[in-house]
Amino acid sequence: MARIFIVERESEAKIKVYVTKRESEADLLIYDTNSVSSARGDAIWAVVNGASQATIKVYFVDRDYKADLKICKVNSASKAKWNKIHKLVNKLG
């Protein structure tokens, strides 16, 4: 399950993430849930308040070329999936 902790400094992050509005540009289509127990695999994310609860620490960047991972948010858990072959498959959750 992908329990995400958002850090304020790039140096604290395991990965840098860029959010795109276009599904075709994204490496990963994610569904954001408010429930930690609903988080599943790499694609269904629950943002947590503490680093100790997280499976990964992320830092959001403002340019795609700075990112380790490009994501696009989808409106249904059934649409959440890897969109491309990527080195981070099975590493977020």
N, C-alpha and C positions, 0 to 999 in steps of 0.2 A: 504494500500500500504506500502511495506517495504522500508522505506527510512533509509538507514544505515549510521551511522557516526562511523568511525573507530577511536578509541582512542589509545593513546600511552601507557597509564598506566592501568594495570589491575583493579586497584581500581576505575577508572572512568567508567568502563563498567557495563552495566546491565547484559550482558551475555558474556561468553567466547566461542569462536568458533574455531573448528578445521576443516581444509579442507582436505578431502581425495580424492583420484583419483578413488576410487571404489564406484560405485553407491550402491552396496549392503551393504557397511559399513555405509552409510550416513543415518542420521535421516531425512534430508531434501535435496531434489534436487533443486538447485537454478539456475535461469537464471539471469545473470547480464546485466542490461540495462543501457544505458547512459542517458536515458530520465526519469526524475522524474515522469512525467505524465504517463509513461508506466508501472511504478511499480504497482504490483497488489498483494493483499493478502500477505501471508508469503513467497511465493516462487519466486516472481519476484522482484529482488533487484535493487535499485538505490542507489549508494553511493553518499552521499551529503557532501558538504564542511563545513557545519556549524552544530553544535550540536542543534541549535534551529530549524533547518529544519528536524531533524531526528525523526523517530518513535522509534528508539532504538539505543543505543550505544553498539558497540561490540569491543572486544579485541580478536585478533587472537593468539592462543596458538600453540606450536610446538609438543604437544603430545595429543593424543586422550583422555587419561584418565584425563586430566586437563580441558576438555571442558564440557560446559553445552549443547552444540549443535554441532553435526557433520554434515558438509555439503559437497556436491559434486556439482561442477558446470556442467551444461548441456548446450548443444549448441542450444537449442530451447525452447522458452517459453512454448510450448505445453508439454514438458517433465518435467517441473518444478512442483514439488508436494511434499507433505509429503510422506516419504518412510516408516515411522514407526509411531506408536502411540507415542505421545510425550507431555510432560507437557507445551510446548511452542506453541502448535497449537493455532492459532488466536491471538498470543501475539506479533508478530513482526511488523505487518503492521498497 
